[in-house]
């Protein structure tokens, strides 16, 4: 998420200032300066490679967790797994992509939904 912020903020300093202005109202000035410095450094060193690596590694970890959930549910319900390891991993990967898309779309609708209503 931080790399995604850095990629978008590196393109426009206006966007970076607009996003940071939300924090200026409720955090102390010293903490805000620290946050601003962190955001500037993040925007300066952001790259697409870090974002791609982060997305791939997150999807791999989430699909591993879903695969473990499948195994646990099979064990809890005394079901013998008849599918191959590759098919279980493919199902887990598909579910992790689907869950990620649904969560990101819900986050987007919550954050930017009122801009589309008016």
C-alpha positions as CSV (number, residue, x, y, z in Angstrom):
1,X,0.0,0.0,0.0
2,X,2.9,2.3,0.8
3,X,4.6,1.6,-2.5
4,X,1.3,2.3,-4.3
5,X,1.1,5.6,-2.5
6,X,4.7,6.4,-3.5
7,X,4.0,5.6,-7.2
8,X,1.0,7.9,-7.3
9,X,2.6,10.6,-5.2
10,X,5.7,10.6,-7.3
11,X,3.7,11.7,-10.3
12,X,2.1,14.7,-8.7
13,X,3.2,16.8,-5.7
14,X,-0.3,18.3,-5.6
15,X,-1.8,14.8,-4.9
16,X,0.9,14.2,-2.3
17,X,0.1,17.6,-0.6
18,X,-3.7,17.0,-0.8
19,X,-3.4,13.5,0.8
20,X,-1.1,14.8,3.6
21,X,-3.4,17.7,4.3
22,X,-5.9,15.3,5.8
23,X,-3.4,14.4,8.5
24,X,-2.3,17.9,9.3
25,X,-5.6,18.6,11.3
26,X,-5.3,15.8,13.9
27,X,-1.7,14.9,14.4
28,X,0.9,17.0,16.2
29,X,3.2,19.3,14.1
30,X,6.4,17.3,14.8
31,X,4.6,14.0,13.8
32,X,3.3,15.7,10.7
33,X,6.8,16.8,9.6
34,X,8.0,13.3,10.1
35,X,5.1,12.0,8.0
36,X,5.8,14.5,5.3
37,X,9.5,13.6,5.2
38,X,8.6,9.9,5.0
39,X,6.1,10.6,2.2
40,X,8.7,12.6,0.2
41,X,11.3,9.9,0.5
42,X,8.7,7.2,-0.4
43,X,7.7,9.1,-3.5
44,X,11.3,9.7,-4.5
45,X,12.2,6.0,-4.3
46,X,9.0,4.4,-5.6
47,X,9.2,2.1,-8.5
48,X,6.9,-0.3,-10.4
49,X,9.2,-3.2,-9.6
50,X,8.7,-2.9,-5.8
51,X,4.9,-2.7,-6.4
52,X,4.9,-5.8,-8.6
53,X,7.0,-7.7,-6.1
54,X,4.7,-6.6,-3.3
55,X,1.5,-7.6,-5.1
56,X,2.9,-11.0,-6.2
57,X,4.3,-11.9,-2.7
58,X,1.0,-10.8,-1.1
59,X,-1.0,-12.9,-3.4
60,X,1.3,-15.9,-2.8
61,X,0.9,-15.5,1.0
62,X,-2.8,-15.1,0.8
63,X,-3.2,-18.1,-1.5
64,X,-1.1,-20.1,1.0
65,X,-3.5,-19.1,3.8
66,X,-6.5,-20.0,1.7
67,X,-4.9,-23.3,0.8
68,X,-4.4,-24.0,4.5
69,X,-8.0,-23.1,5.2
70,X,-9.1,-25.6,2.5
71,X,-6.9,-28.3,4.2
72,X,-8.3,-27.4,7.6
73,X,-11.9,-27.5,6.5
74,X,-11.2,-30.9,4.8
75,X,-9.8,-32.2,8.1
76,X,-12.7,-30.7,10.2
77,X,-15.3,-32.3,8.0
78,X,-13.4,-35.6,7.5
79,X,-13.2,-35.2,3.7
80,X,-10.3,-36.8,1.7
81,X,-8.8,-34.3,-0.8
82,X,-9.4,-35.8,-4.2
83,X,-8.0,-32.9,-6.2
84,X,-4.4,-32.5,-7.1
85,X,-2.0,-30.1,-5.3
86,X,-1.9,-27.9,-8.3
87,X,-5.7,-27.7,-8.6
88,X,-6.0,-26.8,-4.9
89,X,-3.4,-24.1,-5.3
90,X,-5.1,-22.8,-8.5
91,X,-8.4,-22.6,-6.6
92,X,-6.7,-20.9,-3.7
93,X,-5.0,-18.4,-6.0
94,X,-8.2,-17.6,-7.8
95,X,-10.0,-17.1,-4.5
96,X,-7.3,-14.8,-3.2
97,X,-7.4,-12.7,-6.4
98,X,-11.2,-12.5,-6.1
99,X,-11.1,-11.5,-2.4
100,X,-8.4,-8.9,-3.1
101,X,-10.5,-7.4,-5.9
102,X,-13.6,-7.3,-3.8
103,X,-11.8,-5.7,-0.8
104,X,-10.1,-3.1,-3.0
105,X,-13.4,-2.2,-4.7
106,X,-15.1,-1.9,-1.3
107,X,-12.3,0.3,-0.1
108,X,-12.5,2.4,-3.3
109,X,-16.3,2.8,-3.0
110,X,-15.9,3.8,0.7
111,X,-13.2,6.4,0.0
112,X,-14.3,7.9,-3.3
113,X,-17.9,6.9,-3.5
114,X,-19.3,10.3,-2.6
115,X,-17.5,11.9,-5.5
116,X,-19.5,9.8,-7.9
117,X,-22.8,10.3,-6.2
118,X,-23.0,14.1,-6.7
